[in-house]
């Protein structure tokens, strides 16, 4: 039975909230080519202008998880993702570097992401610049997670609906909920642990509640009060920590964990090649400054929710050991080599 697309669009354009079924069915309609490009664009803009409710976001996320291309590696632990919303102050790819530190600690990582359509360098862009083949089949991703402990899941491959959303977003030049709120929450490998930065303070509680509704087991959602979608090295960060079915909120500063604040200019993004070099210099020990400290700060959270550290302070110390021992660099090299080996699976 086809979805009443016009009815859904009329409700949104009138500022009326959709039911969970309507929101869910709208995504199914897009997947089944029941919406034209103009209707998809109208859906995105109207939802953005109205402001999506928690029920709408949750229903859309559930629909997109149901219809994505699923990945099922044979592993004996929960998977982790470090994908954030993007937006805000554009830093180098801190969450991507964090994923390698987590994997080097023995945490299985299914890192999702895409190429940037707003900033200079998305996670896919920097991984390509690092020499990693980002376009992998489901089988290739499964092998990488099983054997290397980390894989990148390129969103347009695993989420056909996301591919249909990308062109309208580029044409509109705006950030809708699909590549920001929704994208990070719909991991095709069903990662239930997540370190996720958000770029607006009002998103913090929304994504935390949706993640709880989607069955996440352990996660940290962070907003840097200076405008960073990371745990911030610039100043105070607001944290929502999901654990045991509850969400605890608190704030932290770099000084709380023995780290020093920096200026935005110190960790600003560059080209994919420049950002790749920043990550390599952190992992090689050449860069001991703000780039390293930003990675330590966020890696501490990843190590804690991956249950390799009991606290953020302990996580910072473990992250230092992982980088200084060369384990993070080795994990990067392993993924680079294996991504070429498995690209045709």
Secondary structure, 3 states (H helix, E strand, C coil): CCCCHHHHHHHHHCCCCCCHHHHHHHHHHHHCCCCCHHHHHHHHHHHHHHCCCHHHHHHHHHHHHHHCCCCCCCCCCCCEECCCCCCCCCECCHHHHHHHHHHHCCCCEEEEECCCCCCCCCHHHHHHHCCCCCCCCHHHHHHHHHHCCEEEEEHHHHCHHHHHHHHHHHHHCCCCCHHHHHHHHCCCCCCCEEEEECCCHHHHHHHHHHHHHCCCCEEEEEEECCCECCCCCCCCEEEEEEECCEEEEEEECHHHHCCCCCCHHHHECCCHHHHHHHHHHHHHCCCCCHHHHHHHHHHHHHHHHCCCCCCHHHHHHHHHHHHHCCHHHHHHHHHHHHHHHCCCC
